[in-house]
Amino acid sequence: EQKSEHAVPLYTTALSIYERTIGPDHPEVAKDLVNLGNALCDQEQHAEAIPLYLRALAIDQAARGDEHPDVAMDLSNLGIVYRAQGRRDEARALLQRAHSIMLASLGADDPK
């Protein structure tokens, strides 16, 4: 947890820089949103992570399409945080969708 305490302000700063330099809807911004969301989850701040994951998902869907592996990872992140909040049905649906996208795009033999 101590590492994530330091990670949150660093990821927040990186996110701000990327938003200003490459634009708020760039896929690299989505990666920073996910990193920040993950750091917040490491601190059990799941509610704060959800809007970051949702924004990353929207960016990746717009930039890459609904069937891209990055979209699957975004759905998976949301599913994990929903599960941590006890939102089991929502989590299951998201994780199943993420799994379907990964199977379709990478195949059953891919280690992801």
C-alpha positions, -999 to +999 in steps of 0.1 A: +000+000+000+029+024+007+040+022-029+005+030-042+004+061-019+033+074-039+019+062-072-014+081-070+002+116-072+027+105-098-001+090-120-022+121-115+006+143-127+014+121-156-023+121-166-024+159-164+006+162-187-007+137-212-041+154-213-025+187-220+001+175-246-017+148-266-054+155-258-079+141-233-092+114-257-059+098-267-054+061-260-023+069-240-045+089-217-066+058-212-035+039-201-028+065-175-064+065-163-061+027-158-028+031-140-043+057-116-074+036-111-053+006-103-033+026-077-065+038-061-078+002-060-046-008-043-056+017-016-092+002-015-105+034-031-127+015-055-154+041-059-128+066-069-114+042-095-147+035-113-150+069-132-114+065-143-120+030-156-152+041-173-134+070-190-106+047-202-132+023-216-149+051-235-116+064-249-105+029-260-139+020-275-138+053-295-102+049-306-100+011-311-135-003-314-156-025-292-137-057-299-101-046-291-081-063-263-076-029-246-114-027-243-115-062-228-089-051-202-110-020-194-141-042-189-121-066-168-108-037-146-144-026-141-156-061-134-129-065-107-138-033-090-175-041-091-168-075-076-148-059-048-179-037-041-202-067-040-218-059-074-215-095-084-240-096-113-225-065-130-190-079-124-199-112-139-214-096-171-183-074-176-158-102-170-177-125-194-177-098-221-140-092-215-133-129-218-153-132-251-134-103-266-100-117-256-109-152-270-122-137-303-092-113-308-063-133-294-075-169-295-077-195-268-040-203-267-029-167-259-016-164-223-036-133-216 
